Amino acid sequence: MDGDVDLLRLIGRRVGQRRAALGLSLDETAAKSGVSRAMVSRIERGEVHASAVVLDRLCAGLGISLSALFAREAEVPPLLRRAEQPVWRDPAAGYLRREVAPAGTGSPVKIVEIDFPAGAEVAFDPNPRRAIDQHLWLLEGEIEVATAGAVLRLAAGDCLHMRVADGNRFRNVGGGPARYALILAVEPGP
């Protein structure tokens, strides 16, 4: 539980720092992201475990990636052991997100592992300002992905290229959990 509290505080600190760096008020941040002023404030104070969709909207409004939000500070070594990888659970969809790639190396590539429960679904809004390419490599299970006007069914071993800007919907259509890796080419921060 302490790890969850620490991660909520880290997320809150990152949101606050980014908002301050951009010179945005809570109201301006709410307007740019579509996340209520109250929710932005609660996230910054580490009081709420926001869903991935809410955090993604907030990141889009602040011009950062979800991976940047979750990255641990001062992680410069090129090796990040599994036990040290930041893990976060989406309270709405119940999926588990693990930041696999070491942060702070300067690499524009991020690797995220997702454990996706049976029947889970999550949809991210389109945002043409988000120049992030991603590859979804399905390791186990079966999922359906709606992206760029197409609905595709993926089985274990399949790999799909998508753009975050298009907005994407993920749904576990298999009878059990699914596990996949997201390999993201993240735009450099402003």
Secondary structure as the mmCIF struct_conf table of DSSP 4:
data_model
#
loop_
_struct_conf.conf_type_id
_struct_conf.id
_struct_conf.beg_label_comp_id
_struct_conf.beg_label_asym_id
_struct_conf.beg_label_seq_id
_struct_conf.end_label_comp_id
_struct_conf.end_label_asym_id
_struct_conf.end_label_seq_id
HELX_RH_AL_P HELX_RH_AL_P1 ASP A 2 ALA A 21
TURN_TY1_P TURN_TY1_P1 LEU A 22 GLY A 23
HELX_RH_AL_P HELX_RH_AL_P2 LEU A 26 SER A 33
BEND BEND1 GLY A 34 GLY A 34
HELX_RH_AL_P HELX_RH_AL_P3 ARG A 37 GLU A 44
TURN_TY1_P TURN_TY1_P2 ARG A 45 GLY A 46
HELX_RH_AL_P HELX_RH_AL_P4 ALA A 52 LEU A 62
TURN_TY1_P TURN_TY1_P3 GLY A 63 GLY A 63
HELX_RH_AL_P HELX_RH_AL_P5 LEU A 66 PHE A 70
HELX_LH_PP_P HELX_LH_PP_P1 ALA A 71 ARG A 72
TURN_TY1_P TURN_TY1_P4 GLU A 73 ALA A 74
BEND BEND2 PRO A 77 PRO A 78
HELX_RH_3T_P HELX_RH_3T_P1 ARG A 82 GLU A 84
BEND BEND3 GLN A 85 GLN A 85
STRN STRN1 VAL A 87 ARG A 89
TURN_TY1_P TURN_TY1_P5 PRO A 91 ALA A 93
STRN STRN2 LEU A 96 GLU A 99
BEND BEND4 ALA A 101 ALA A 101
HELX_LH_PP_P HELX_LH_PP_P2 PRO A 102 PRO A 102
TURN_TY1_P TURN_TY1_P6 ALA A 103 GLY A 104
BEND BEND5 THR A 105 THR A 105
BEND BEND6 PRO A 108 PRO A 108
STRN STRN3 VAL A 109 PHE A 116
TURN_TY1_P TURN_TY1_P7 ALA A 118 GLY A 119
STRN STRN4 GLU A 121 PHE A 124
TURN_TY1_P TURN_TY1_P8 PRO A 128 ARG A 129
STRN STRN5 ASP A 133 GLU A 140
BEND BEND7 GLY A 141 GLY A 141
STRN STRN6 GLU A 142 THR A 147
TURN_TY1_P TURN_TY1_P9 ALA A 148 GLY A 149
STRN STRN7 ALA A 150 ALA A 155
TURN_TY1_P TURN_TY1_P10 ALA A 156 GLY A 157
STRN STRN8 CYS A 159 ARG A 163
HELX_RH_3T_P HELX_RH_3T_P2 VAL A 164 ASP A 166
STRN STRN9 ASN A 168 ASN A 172
BEND BEND8 GLY A 174 GLY A 176
STRN STRN10 ALA A 178 ALA A 185
HELX_LH_PP_P HELX_LH_PP_P3 VAL A 186 GLY A 189
#
